[in-house]
Amino acid sequence: MNRTEFVVATAIILLVAFAMGWFTHWLLHRFTRVKGGDMAEMDKLAQSLHEAEELRDQALAYLEQREAELMNHISQTEAELKAAMEGLRDARHEAEEMRAYIERMHANG
């Protein structure tokens, strides 16, 4: 095969490959084309998705707010518990002192 035949054969092969690619693209485009009714349905689905995302964002904001409120409530409850435990410890200590005082008074009396 001389140089001219090689160039012609290569050109024919490239032309056939281009034609097959173009035809394949045309077929795919023809079969996967979105029709008008499908586009309306896609718009409806997009709107529903948008509404769902807004609801999700609202729910997340509510949960974050609720979590902050509960954490604040837990902190307050823990502070009250700590204060109550300190008061109980002081009351037990005072009761122990009173018992010791009463026992001394009975022992002396």
C-alpha positions as CSV (number, residue, x, y, z in Angstrom):
1,M,0.0,0.0,0.0
2,N,1.5,3.3,-1.0
3,R,1.2,6.6,0.8
4,T,-1.8,7.9,-1.2
5,E,-3.8,4.7,-0.6
6,F,-3.0,4.8,3.1
7,V,-4.2,8.5,3.4
8,V,-7.4,7.6,1.5
9,A,-8.0,4.5,3.6
10,T,-7.4,6.5,6.8
11,A,-9.8,9.3,5.6
12,I,-12.5,6.8,4.8
13,I,-12.1,5.1,8.2
14,L,-12.3,8.5,10.0
15,L,-15.3,9.5,8.0
16,V,-17.1,6.2,8.8
17,A,-16.2,6.6,12.5
18,F,-17.5,10.2,12.5
19,A,-20.7,9.1,10.7
20,M,-21.3,6.3,13.2
21,G,-20.7,8.7,16.1
22,W,-23.1,11.3,14.7
23,F,-25.8,8.6,14.0
24,T,-25.4,7.2,17.5
25,H,-25.7,10.7,19.0
26,W,-28.8,11.4,16.9
27,L,-30.4,8.1,18.0
28,L,-29.7,8.7,21.7
29,H,-31.0,12.3,21.4
30,R,-34.1,11.1,19.6
31,F,-35.0,8.4,22.2
32,T,-34.1,10.4,25.4
33,R,-35.7,13.7,24.4
34,V,-37.9,15.2,27.1
35,K,-41.4,15.8,25.9
36,G,-43.6,18.7,27.0
37,G,-45.6,16.7,29.5
38,D,-42.5,15.3,31.0
39,M,-41.1,18.8,31.4
40,A,-44.2,19.9,33.3
41,E,-43.8,16.8,35.6
42,M,-40.1,17.6,36.1
43,D,-41.1,21.2,37.1
44,K,-43.6,19.8,39.5
45,L,-41.0,17.4,41.0
46,A,-38.4,20.3,41.2
47,Q,-41.0,22.4,43.1
48,S,-41.8,19.5,45.4
49,L,-38.1,19.0,46.1
50,H,-37.6,22.7,46.8
51,E,-40.5,22.6,49.3
52,A,-39.1,19.5,50.9
53,E,-35.7,21.2,51.3
54,E,-37.4,24.2,52.9
55,L,-39.3,22.0,55.3
56,R,-36.0,20.2,56.2
57,D,-34.3,23.5,56.8
58,Q,-37.1,24.6,59.1
59,A,-37.0,21.3,60.9
60,L,-33.3,21.5,61.4
61,A,-33.6,25.1,62.7
62,Y,-36.3,24.0,65.1
63,L,-34.2,21.1,66.3
64,E,-31.2,23.3,66.9
65,Q,-33.4,25.8,68.8
66,R,-35.0,23.0,70.9
67,E,-31.6,21.5,71.6
68,A,-30.2,24.8,72.8
69,E,-33.3,25.2,75.1
70,L,-32.8,21.7,76.5
71,M,-29.1,22.2,77.0
72,N,-29.9,25.4,78.9
73,H,-32.5,23.6,81.0
74,I,-30.0,20.8,81.7
75,S,-27.4,23.4,82.8
76,Q,-29.9,25.1,85.1
77,T,-31.0,21.7,86.5
78,E,-27.4,20.7,87.2
79,A,-26.8,24.0,89.0
80,E,-29.9,23.5,91.1
81,L,-28.8,19.9,91.9
82,K,-25.3,21.1,92.9
83,A,-26.9,23.7,95.1
84,A,-29.3,21.2,96.7
85,M,-26.4,18.7,97.3
86,E,-24.4,21.4,99.0
87,G,-27.4,22.4,101.1
88,L,-28.0,18.7,102.0
89,R,-24.3,18.3,103.0
90,D,-24.5,21.4,105.2
91,A,-27.7,20.1,106.7
92,R,-26.2,16.7,107.5
93,H,-23.1,18.4,109.0
94,E,-25.3,20.6,111.1
95,A,-27.5,17.6,112.2
96,E,-24.3,15.7,113.1
97,E,-23.1,18.7,115.2
98,M,-26.5,18.9,116.9
99,R,-26.4,15.1,117.7
100,A,-22.9,15.5,119.1
101,Y,-24.1,18.5,121.2
102,I,-27.1,16.6,122.5
103,E,-25.0,13.6,123.4
104,R,-22.6,15.9,125.3
105,M,-25.5,17.5,127.1
106,H,-26.9,14.1,128.1
107,A,-23.5,12.9,129.1
108,N,-22.9,16.0,131.3
109,G,-26.4,16.2,132.6
